[in-house]
Amino acid sequence: MFQGASELSLDAKGRLAIPSKHREALVSDDGQIVVTAHPHGCLLVYPVLAWKPIRDQVLRAPSLDPRSASLKRLLVGYAQDETLDNAGRVLVKPGLRKYAGLEKQVWLVGQGSHFELWSDESWQRQQQAMMALAETGLPPGFETLAL
């Protein structure tokens, strides 16, 4: 399970060093992961085995429905199979970096089965939105959550 938020840096070539505590669980037997775009403006980082059923579900959606087609273009069209190098780094392709506005400082945020990868600026906006929940109320399904 992937949890926690880590502030990391992309190197000059656009590579991200995956924290060592997550590497083994993130990579499949062949050392590959999947990086793709998310509609909220971040990137998703999945182990290959966790991504495949999601990809297959997306691909089963009707192609002639404009909303389904848009999600297919985003989620599957941007999906990149990537391999961690010997130093545990993964290349984030230029198109994906541009989509998510990634520069040097980024945030790797655990979401259970995968990570979200946010630009520092976008992550700060997410933090503000999280703090606003106290004023706007909890989303459906969270009313009875006890912490």
C-alpha positions in Angstrom: 0.0 0.0 0.0 1.3 3.4 -1.0 0.7 6.2 1.5 2.4 9.5 2.5 3.5 12.5 0.6 7.1 13.0 -0.3 8.6 16.2 -1.7 11.1 15.2 -4.4 13.1 16.8 -7.2 13.3 16.0 -10.9 16.8 16.0 -12.2 17.9 17.9 -15.3 16.9 15.0 -17.6 13.4 14.8 -16.1 14.1 11.7 -14.0 12.5 11.1 -10.6 14.1 9.0 -7.9 11.5 6.8 -6.4 12.0 6.6 -2.6 13.7 3.3 -1.8 10.9 2.2 0.6 8.5 2.1 -2.3 10.6 0.7 -5.1 10.1 -3.0 -4.6 6.3 -2.8 -4.2 6.0 -0.4 -7.2 7.9 -2.2 -9.9 6.8 -5.5 -11.4 9.0 -8.4 -12.1 10.4 -6.7 -15.2 11.1 -3.4 -13.3 8.4 -1.5 -15.1 5.8 1.0 -13.9 3.1 2.9 -15.8 3.0 6.7 -15.7 -0.1 8.5 -17.2 -2.1 11.7 -17.0 -5.0 12.3 -14.5 -7.9 14.6 -15.3 -7.1 16.7 -12.2 -3.8 17.8 -13.7 -1.4 15.4 -11.9 0.2 12.2 -13.1 -0.6 8.7 -11.9 2.2 6.2 -11.2 1.1 2.6 -11.1 2.6 -0.8 -10.7 2.0 -2.5 -14.1 -0.2 -5.2 -12.5 -2.4 -2.7 -10.8 -2.7 -0.5 -14.0 -3.7 -3.3 -16.4 -7.3 -3.9 -15.1 -7.9 -0.1 -15.0 -6.6 0.3 -18.6 -8.8 -2.6 -19.7 -11.9 -1.1 -18.0 -11.2 2.3 -19.6 -10.8 0.6 -23.0 -14.2 -1.2 -22.7 -16.0 2.2 -22.5 -17.9 3.2 -25.7 -15.6 5.0 -28.2 -18.4 7.1 -29.7 -19.4 8.7 -26.4 -17.4 12.0 -26.3 -16.7 11.8 -22.6 -15.6 8.2 -22.7 -13.4 8.9 -25.7 -11.8 11.9 -23.9 -11.0 9.8 -20.9 -9.5 7.1 -23.1 -7.3 9.7 -24.9 -6.1 11.0 -21.6 -5.6 7.9 -19.5 -4.5 5.4 -22.2 -3.1 7.9 -24.7 -0.7 9.4 -22.2 0.2 6.0 -20.6 3.9 5.3 -20.7 5.6 2.0 -19.6 8.8 3.0 -17.9 11.6 1.1 -16.3 13.5 2.2 -13.2 17.2 2.5 -13.7 19.8 1.0 -11.4 19.6 4.1 -9.2 15.8 3.7 -8.8 15.0 6.6 -11.1 12.2 6.8 -13.6 12.1 9.1 -16.6 9.0 11.3 -16.8 8.6 12.0 -20.5 8.5 15.6 -21.6 4.8 15.4 -22.7 3.8 14.2 -19.3 5.9 16.8 -17.5 4.3 19.5 -19.6 0.8 18.2 -19.0 1.2 18.2 -15.2 3.4 21.4 -15.1 6.2 19.5 -13.5 9.4 21.4 -13.0 12.1 20.7 -10.4 10.1 20.3 -7.2 7.4 17.7 -7.2 5.2 15.8 -4.8 4.8 12.0 -4.8 1.5 11.3 -3.0 0.4 7.8 -2.0 -3.1 6.7 -2.9 -3.1 3.1 -1.8 -2.7 1.2 -5.0 -0.7 3.9 -6.8 0.9 7.4 -6.5 -0.1 10.8 -7.8 2.7 13.0 -9.0 2.0 16.7 -8.5 3.9 19.9 -9.4 4.7 21.9 -6.3 2.4 24.7 -7.3 -0.6 22.3 -7.9 0.1 20.4 -4.7 -0.1 23.7 -2.7 -3.5 24.4 -4.3 -4.6 20.9 -3.4 -3.5 21.6 0.2 -5.6 24.7 0.3 -8.6 22.8 -1.1 -8.1 20.2 1.6 -8.2 22.8 4.3 -11.4 24.3 2.8 -13.2 21.0 3.5 -13.7 22.3 7.1 -15.8 25.1 5.7 -17.6 23.3 2.8 -18.3 20.0 4.5 -17.2 16.5 3.8 -18.0 14.7 0.6 -20.7 11.9 0.5 -19.5 8.8 2.3 -17.2 10.5 4.7 -19.9 11.8 7.1 -19.4 9.0 9.6 -15.6 8.7 9.4 -14.0 8.7 12.8 -10.4 9.6 13.1 
